[in-house]
Amino acid sequence: ALEGATLSDGQLKDGGKGIKIDEVVKGSPAAQAGLQKDDVIIGVNRDRVNSIAEMRKVLAAKPAIIALQIVRGNESIYLLMR
């Protein structure tokens, strides 16, 4: 679902956990959705995710639309992917 993004389990400045975007390939679905390097995914379809394993469980249901809640710098942003 996040084709073109390299992920790792990451940590937020406040100590919370999330999924860090280490790299995004230009023109990939992840890039087209607006993901950027160093973004941290903290939620998928209203479910809080602390690790790549938790995100995979949510995505295993193959939702038609994926709503990602990410932290970029000090902002919380929502991105939609199909």
C-alpha positions in Angstrom: 0.0 0.0 0.0 2.9 2.3 0.7 4.8 1.4 -2.5 7.9 3.5 -3.0 8.4 4.3 0.7 11.1 2.9 2.9 9.9 2.5 6.4 11.3 1.9 9.9 9.9 1.8 13.4 10.4 5.3 14.7 9.9 7.6 17.7 8.4 11.0 18.0 9.9 13.9 19.9 7.3 13.4 22.7 8.4 9.8 23.1 5.4 8.3 21.2 6.0 5.7 18.6 5.2 5.6 14.9 6.5 4.5 11.5 9.2 6.7 10.1 9.5 7.3 6.4 13.2 6.9 5.6 13.0 7.4 1.9 10.3 8.1 -0.8 10.9 7.2 -4.5 9.9 10.1 -6.8 6.7 9.3 -8.8 5.8 6.4 -6.6 2.3 5.9 -5.0 3.7 7.0 -1.7 5.2 10.2 -3.3 1.9 10.9 -5.1 0.0 10.7 -1.8 2.3 13.4 -0.4 4.5 11.4 1.9 7.9 12.9 2.5 11.2 11.7 4.0 11.2 11.9 7.9 7.3 11.9 8.1 6.1 9.7 10.9 2.9 7.7 10.4 0.9 7.5 13.7 -2.5 6.4 12.5 -4.1 4.4 9.6 -7.8 4.6 9.1 -8.4 6.0 12.6 -6.4 3.2 14.2 -3.3 4.3 16.2 -0.2 2.5 14.9 3.0 2.2 16.8 4.9 -0.1 14.5 5.1 -1.5 11.0 3.6 -4.8 12.3 0.5 -2.9 13.6 0.2 -1.0 10.3 0.3 -4.2 8.3 -2.6 -5.7 10.4 -4.8 -2.6 9.6 -3.8 -2.8 5.9 -4.4 -6.6 5.7 -8.1 -5.8 5.4 -7.3 -4.2 2.1 -9.3 -1.0 2.6 -10.3 0.8 -0.6 -9.0 4.1 0.7 -6.2 4.5 3.3 -6.2 7.6 5.5 -2.8 8.2 7.0 -2.3 10.4 10.0 1.3 11.6 10.0 3.4 14.0 12.0 5.6 16.3 9.9 7.8 18.5 12.1 5.3 19.9 14.6 2.2 19.4 12.5 -0.3 16.6 12.4 -1.5 16.0 8.8 -3.9 13.6 7.1 -3.1 12.1 3.7 -5.4 9.9 1.6 -4.2 7.0 -0.6 -6.2 4.7 -2.8 
